[in-house]
Amino acid sequence: MRDTRRAKRHCPRRSSGLLIALFFAVCTGVVAGGDNGVLLHLASMPSAHATDSQFKKAPAFSAQDVEGKLRALADFLGAKPILLEFMEPTCPHCRDMAPILTRLQAAYGERVQFLTMAFDKNVQRIQGFVAREKHAWPYLVGSQDIVNAYRLEGVPTFYFLIPDGTMIDVVVGSLPEDALRQNLENLLKAK
């Protein structure tokens, strides 16, 4: 059963309101005609909340990693549970989560597959972020199709998947390290 929660701090990904779209643009640096981020069609997207019953299995996707290799969610399923993070390198809350994820990957990386979907049309910015943070897990480049499929409403967003791709939890927003650690413990118990 999926226990969906919303954390306090996140950068909105979509909304029908102009004010939220403006906040998103300021928070992430995404502006019409700019070169930061993936330009999302905020005003045209229907509203969804993390508490909505969205889907039980994580939607399949294919995306290029930061080295240009095409990867699919199916490539990661089967072996270990997955912590699937959605983020943007320019989002302050995502940057705050980076050192926490580094520590948790060191502790849980043998038992949990960390996987990040980063939204920025400047792949070099994602590569720079990965290098600065010394993240050793796969980073994929997100697209509008993935935003739509996952009904993302903000970044960071964390999906906790058991090895067959079933979601057991979704959290929108940044988390304290102990809360994220507890989610990983719950994920390991659910597998």
Beta strands, then each sheet from edge to edge (+ up, - down):
strand 1: 3-6
strand 2: 11-12
strand 3: 62-64
strand 4: 70-72
strand 5: 82-87
strand 6: 113-118
strand 7: 139-141
strand 8: 154-155
strand 9: 157-161
strand 10: 167-172
sheet 1: 1+ 10+ 9- 5+ 6+ 7+
sheet 2: 2+ 8-
sheet 3: 3+ 4-
end
